[in-house]
């Protein structure tokens, strides 16, 4: 299922693709992998899409291969103890569903920033967002969400939090015209 949040973030990433050129990007909770696919199609970044769902990752890899896009997939439990794959960027879209998951995503953002990388998290205002923000603030990290129009314009923030209006499921079938425009 595609969610509005991932569509908006994928467009934001693609329209700023030069920021990712020549870097390695890891997407947390990739799901359908729209953000990873968008970056693979528009940048020279090395992409690693992660999720805990092996079957979903297999479908994502099949989709990338079918489009001639280069990206890797890896099973990663965001709440687990395994380290993030080496990368310059962490990207996550609409993953703040539960307090435990929100705190784990914050921990992963902190991990990325502390190793010198950058993180982008997009969220439509899920109920667990306060847990994410609290974990970031406890670590001394900025925690204000911005609208997409306020993001990337020459900015070099280490942690970019994007508020995406709306949380509707757009389609279970991405080929539909509702994804246009």
C-alpha positions as YAML, in Angstrom:
chain: A
units: angstrom
residues:
- id: 1
  name: UNK
  ca: [0.00, 0.00, 0.00]
- id: 2
  name: UNK
  ca: [1.25, 3.46, -0.87]
- id: 3
  name: UNK
  ca: [0.72, 6.29, 1.58]
- id: 4
  name: UNK
  ca: [0.57, 9.97, 0.74]
- id: 5
  name: UNK
  ca: [3.53, 10.65, 3.02]
- id: 6
  name: UNK
  ca: [5.90, 8.43, 1.03]
- id: 7
  name: UNK
  ca: [4.77, 9.99, -2.26]
- id: 8
  name: UNK
  ca: [5.50, 13.51, -1.00]
- id: 9
  name: UNK
  ca: [8.86, 12.49, 0.48]
- id: 10
  name: UNK
  ca: [9.84, 10.63, -2.70]
- id: 11
  name: UNK
  ca: [9.11, 13.78, -4.72]
- id: 12
  name: UNK
  ca: [11.11, 15.90, -2.27]
- id: 13
  name: UNK
  ca: [14.08, 13.52, -2.47]
- id: 14
  name: UNK
  ca: [13.94, 13.31, -6.26]
- id: 15
  name: UNK
  ca: [13.73, 17.09, -6.63]
- id: 16
  name: UNK
  ca: [16.86, 17.40, -4.47]
- id: 17
  name: UNK
  ca: [18.63, 14.35, -5.90]
- id: 18
  name: UNK
  ca: [21.96, 16.14, -6.32]
- id: 19
  name: UNK
  ca: [22.33, 16.18, -2.51]
- id: 20
  name: UNK
  ca: [22.52, 12.36, -2.61]
- id: 21
  name: UNK
  ca: [24.77, 11.89, -5.64]
- id: 22
  name: UNK
  ca: [27.77, 9.73, -4.87]
- id: 23
  name: UNK
  ca: [26.60, 8.93, -1.33]
- id: 24
  name: UNK
  ca: [25.12, 5.86, 0.30]
- id: 25
  name: UNK
  ca: [21.51, 6.11, 1.51]
- id: 26
  name: UNK
  ca: [19.72, 3.68, 3.82]
- id: 27
  name: UNK
  ca: [15.92, 3.72, 3.97]
- id: 28
  name: UNK
  ca: [14.35, 2.42, 7.19]
- id: 29
  name: UNK
  ca: [11.02, 0.61, 7.00]
- id: 30
  name: UNK
  ca: [11.05, 0.84, 3.22]
- id: 31
  name: UNK
  ca: [7.77, -1.00, 2.67]
- id: 32
  name: UNK
  ca: [7.09, -0.59, -1.06]
- id: 33
  name: UNK
  ca: [10.39, 1.27, -1.32]
- id: 34
  name: UNK
  ca: [9.04, 4.29, -3.15]
- id: 35
  name: UNK
  ca: [11.64, 6.65, -1.65]
- id: 36
  name: UNK
  ca: [14.47, 4.23, -2.48]
- id: 37
  name: UNK
  ca: [13.17, 3.75, -6.01]
- id: 38
  name: UNK
  ca: [12.86, 7.51, -6.53]
- id: 39
  name: UNK
  ca: [16.44, 8.09, -5.43]
- id: 40
  name: UNK
  ca: [17.72, 5.16, -7.50]
- id: 41
  name: UNK
  ca: [15.99, 6.64, -10.55]
- id: 42
  name: UNK
  ca: [17.19, 10.22, -10.09]
- id: 43
  name: UNK
  ca: [20.58, 10.12, -8.39]
- id: 44
  name: UNK
  ca: [23.89, 8.32, -8.44]
- id: 45
  name: UNK
  ca: [23.45, 7.34, -4.79]
- id: 46
  name: UNK
  ca: [24.02, 3.80, -3.60]
- id: 47
  name: UNK
  ca: [20.70, 2.79, -2.02]
- id: 48
  name: UNK
  ca: [20.01, 0.18, 0.67]
- id: 49
  name: UNK
  ca: [16.31, -0.30, 1.36]
- id: 50
  name: UNK
  ca: [15.68, -1.99, 4.71]
- id: 51
  name: UNK
  ca: [12.60, -3.53, 6.28]
- id: 52
  name: UNK
  ca: [11.75, -6.42, 8.56]
- id: 53
  name: UNK
  ca: [9.54, -8.00, 5.87]
- id: 54
  name: UNK
  ca: [11.63, -10.30, 3.65]
- id: 55
  name: UNK
  ca: [8.78, -10.90, 1.20]
- id: 56
  name: UNK
  ca: [8.24, -7.16, 0.77]
- id: 57
  name: UNK
  ca: [11.95, -6.63, 0.19]
- id: 58
  name: UNK
  ca: [11.95, -9.36, -2.47]
- id: 59
  name: UNK
  ca: [9.11, -7.56, -4.28]
- id: 60
  name: UNK
  ca: [10.96, -4.26, -3.99]
- id: 61
  name: UNK
  ca: [14.11, -5.81, -5.46]
- id: 62
  name: UNK
  ca: [12.06, -7.32, -8.28]
- id: 63
  name: UNK
  ca: [10.54, -3.91, -8.99]
- id: 64
  name: UNK
  ca: [13.95, -2.21, -9.04]
- id: 65
  name: UNK
  ca: [15.41, -4.91, -11.30]
- id: 66
  name: UNK
  ca: [12.42, -4.65, -13.65]
- id: 67
  name: UNK
  ca: [13.00, -0.92, -14.01]
- id: 68
  name: UNK
  ca: [16.75, -1.28, -14.45]
- id: 69
  name: UNK
  ca: [17.39, 0.52, -11.15]
- id: 70
  name: UNK
  ca: [20.28, -0.34, -8.88]
- id: 71
  name: UNK
  ca: [19.51, -0.75, -5.22]
- id: 72
  name: UNK
  ca: [20.18, -3.28, -2.53]
- id: 73
  name: UNK
  ca: [17.81, -4.58, 0.10]
- id: 74
  name: UNK
  ca: [18.55, -5.79, 3.61]
- id: 75
  name: UNK
  ca: [16.47, -7.18, 6.44]
- id: 76
  name: UNK
  ca: [16.74, -4.85, 9.43]
- id: 77
  name: UNK
  ca: [14.66, -4.77, 12.58]
- id: 78
  name: UNK
  ca: [14.63, -1.06, 13.46]
- id: 79
  name: UNK
  ca: [13.98, -2.00, 17.09]
- id: 80
  name: UNK
  ca: [16.79, -4.56, 17.14]
- id: 81
  name: UNK
  ca: [20.43, -4.26, 18.15]
- id: 82
  name: UNK
  ca: [22.08, -4.56, 14.73]
- id: 83
  name: UNK
  ca: [23.93, -1.44, 13.60]
- id: 84
  name: UNK
  ca: [22.72, 0.52, 10.63]
- id: 85
  name: UNK
  ca: [24.46, -0.22, 7.37]
- id: 86
  name: UNK
  ca: [27.23, 2.30, 6.65]
- id: 87
  name: UNK
  ca: [25.67, 5.31, 4.93]
- id: 88
  name: UNK
  ca: [25.78, 9.08, 4.67]
- id: 89
  name: UNK
  ca: [21.98, 9.42, 4.76]
- id: 90
  name: UNK
  ca: [19.09, 7.77, 6.60]
- id: 91
  name: UNK
  ca: [15.60, 8.19, 5.13]
- id: 92
  name: UNK
  ca: [12.34, 7.12, 6.76]
- id: 93
  name: UNK
  ca: [8.75, 7.83, 5.77]
- id: 94
  name: UNK
  ca: [5.63, 7.33, 7.86]
- id: 95
  name: UNK
  ca: [7.14, 4.91, 10.38]
- id: 96
  name: UNK
  ca: [6.15, 6.45, 13.74]
- id: 97
  name: UNK
  ca: [3.25, 4.08, 14.42]
- id: 98
  name: UNK
  ca: [3.93, 2.89, 17.96]
- id: 99
  name: UNK
  ca: [5.85, 4.36, 20.90]
- id: 100
  name: UNK
  ca: [8.44, 1.55, 20.69]
- id: 101
  name: UNK
  ca: [8.93, 2.05, 16.94]
- id: 102
  name: UNK
  ca: [9.08, 5.84, 17.24]
- id: 103
  name: UNK
  ca: [11.75, 5.62, 19.94]
- id: 104
  name: UNK
  ca: [13.71, 3.10, 17.87]
- id: 105
  name: UNK
  ca: [13.60, 5.36, 14.80]
- id: 106
  name: UNK
  ca: [14.85, 8.24, 16.96]
- id: 107
  name: UNK
  ca: [17.68, 6.01, 18.19]
- id: 108
  name: UNK
  ca: [18.58, 5.21, 14.57]
- id: 109
  name: UNK
  ca: [18.55, 8.91, 13.63]
- id: 110
  name: UNK
  ca: [20.82, 9.67, 16.59]
- id: 111
  name: UNK
  ca: [23.11, 6.80, 15.54]
- id: 112
  name: UNK
  ca: [23.34, 8.19, 11.98]
- id: 113
  name: UNK
  ca: [23.96, 11.79, 13.02]
- id: 114
  name: UNK
  ca: [26.57, 10.84, 15.63]
- id: 115
  name: UNK
  ca: [28.55, 8.95, 13.01]
- id: 116
  name: UNK
  ca: [28.56, 12.08, 10.83]
- id: 117
  name: UNK
  ca: [25.60, 11.28, 8.58]
- id: 118
  name: UNK
  ca: [22.30, 12.99, 7.97]
- id: 119
  name: UNK
  ca: [18.72, 11.81, 8.55]
- id: 120
  name: UNK
  ca: [15.37, 12.72, 7.00]
- id: 121
  name: UNK
  ca: [12.15, 11.55, 8.64]
- id: 122
  name: UNK
  ca: [8.75, 12.34, 7.16]
- id: 123
  name: UNK
  ca: [5.61, 11.89, 9.23]
- id: 124
  name: UNK
  ca: [1.96, 12.91, 8.82]
- id: 125
  name: UNK
  ca: [1.46, 13.35, 12.56]
- id: 126
  name: UNK
  ca: [1.07, 9.78, 13.75]
- id: 127
  name: UNK
  ca: [0.10, 9.39, 17.43]
- id: 128
  name: UNK
  ca: [3.58, 8.15, 18.42]
- id: 129
  name: UNK
  ca: [5.36, 11.25, 17.10]
- id: 130
  name: UNK
  ca: [5.70, 12.73, 20.65]
- id: 131
  name: UNK
  ca: [7.76, 9.68, 21.68]
- id: 132
  name: UNK
  ca: [10.07, 10.25, 18.71]
- id: 133
  name: UNK
  ca: [10.45, 13.96, 19.52]
- id: 134
  name: UNK
  ca: [11.05, 13.25, 23.23]
- id: 135
  name: UNK
  ca: [13.81, 10.75, 22.44]
- id: 136
  name: UNK
  ca: [15.50, 13.25, 20.11]
- id: 137
  name: UNK
  ca: [15.24, 16.08, 22.64]
- id: 138
  name: UNK
  ca: [16.65, 13.86, 25.37]
- id: 139
  name: UNK
  ca: [19.70, 13.35, 23.12]
- id: 140
  name: UNK
  ca: [19.99, 17.11, 22.53]
- id: 141
  name: UNK
  ca: [18.86, 16.98, 18.90]
- id: 142
  name: UNK
  ca: [16.52, 19.39, 17.10]
- id: 143
  name: UNK
  ca: [13.01, 18.11, 16.91]
- id: 144
  name: UNK
  ca: [10.80, 20.51, 14.98]
- id: 145
  name: UNK
  ca: [8.96, 19.25, 11.94]
- id: 146
  name: UNK
  ca: [8.86, 21.48, 8.86]
- id: 147
  name: UNK
  ca: [6.61, 21.53, 5.83]
- id: 148
  name: UNK
  ca: [8.15, 20.08, 2.65]
- id: 149
  name: UNK
  ca: [8.35, 23.56, 1.10]
- id: 150
  name: UNK
  ca: [10.70, 24.59, 3.93]
- id: 151
  name: UNK
  ca: [13.12, 21.72, 3.37]
- id: 152
  name: UNK
  ca: [16.39, 21.37, 1.50]
- id: 153
  name: UNK
  ca: [16.64, 24.91, 0.08]
- id: 154
  name: UNK
  ca: [20.40, 24.93, 0.51]
- id: 155
  name: UNK
  ca: [20.09, 23.67, 4.06]
- id: 156
  name: UNK
  ca: [22.65, 21.48, 5.71]
- id: 157
  name: UNK
  ca: [20.74, 20.34, 8.78]
- id: 158
  name: UNK
  ca: [21.95, 16.99, 10.12]
- id: 159
  name: UNK
  ca: [18.40, 15.97, 11.05]
- id: 160
  name: UNK
  ca: [15.53, 17.05, 8.84]
- id: 161
  name: UNK
  ca: [12.01, 16.34, 10.08]
- id: 162
  name: UNK
  ca: [9.28, 16.78, 7.47]
- id: 163
  name: UNK
  ca: [5.59, 17.16, 8.32]
- id: 164
  name: UNK
  ca: [3.43, 15.81, 5.50]
- id: 165
  name: UNK
  ca: [-0.20, 16.88, 5.58]
- id: 166
  name: UNK
  ca: [-2.64, 13.99, 5.36]
- id: 167
  name: UNK
  ca: [-2.26, 10.32, 6.12]
- id: 168
  name: UNK
  ca: [-4.62, 8.70, 3.65]
- id: 169
  name: UNK
  ca: [-3.72, 5.55, 1.82]
- id: 170
  name: UNK
  ca: [-3.49, 6.60, -1.80]
- id: 171
  name: UNK
  ca: [-3.73, 3.22, -3.46]
- id: 172
  name: UNK
  ca: [-2.93, -0.42, -3.16]
- id: 173
  name: UNK
  ca: [-2.25, -0.23, -6.91]
- id: 174
  name: UNK
  ca: [0.42, 2.37, -7.76]
- id: 175
  name: UNK
  ca: [-0.42, 2.37, -11.46]
- id: 176
  name: UNK
  ca: [-3.65, 4.24, -10.79]
- id: 177
  name: UNK
  ca: [-3.98, 7.82, -11.97]
- id: 178
  name: UNK
  ca: [-4.49, 9.13, -8.43]
- id: 179
  name: UNK
  ca: [-0.70, 9.11, -8.11]
- id: 180
  name: UNK
  ca: [-0.36, 11.65, -10.92]
- id: 181
  name: UNK
  ca: [0.33, 15.31, -10.18]
...
